[in-house]
């Protein structure tokens, strides 16, 4: 049943969220991270607790390209959603995103999750994304990935440099 006074129906929110997921899959598969910003309105806000807040589509574009084309972002080919909920009253989707890293050679899953809050703006676009996570969890996951990659001769120079700077 629709929520009285809600700006968007559950069906529209679910459809827009599915489009978001499909596009992120295509973008991650192609490496064309500049397209990610096109999922947002021109005046969107992206709140990333470790990197800061980005205002407007072009700031989001510059940040996402910089982040996802460098290690460890460049080692993340998939971002499966493990669960989501629809807040029809506020026009939001809240979800758990698993930031999955490439197999470093040990056949084990490597990655970490974050909670993402998406605020819908209509016409298939989002006005805000906020990613909430513990940076220490990502640090540990990336360090484990580096150690496994090194053990299986799959360590890249960028990963080696990252491990020297951040790994324990």
Buried (B, 14 or more C-beta within 10 A) or exposed (E): EEEEEBBBBBEBBBEBBEEBBEBBBEBBEEEEBBBBBEBBBEEBBBBBEEBEEBEBBEBBBBBBBEBBEEBBBBBBEBBBBEEBEBBBEBBBBBBBBBBBBBBBBBEEEBBBBBEBBBBBBEEEBBBBBBBEBEEEEBBBBBBBBBBBBBEEEBBEEEBBEBBEEEBE
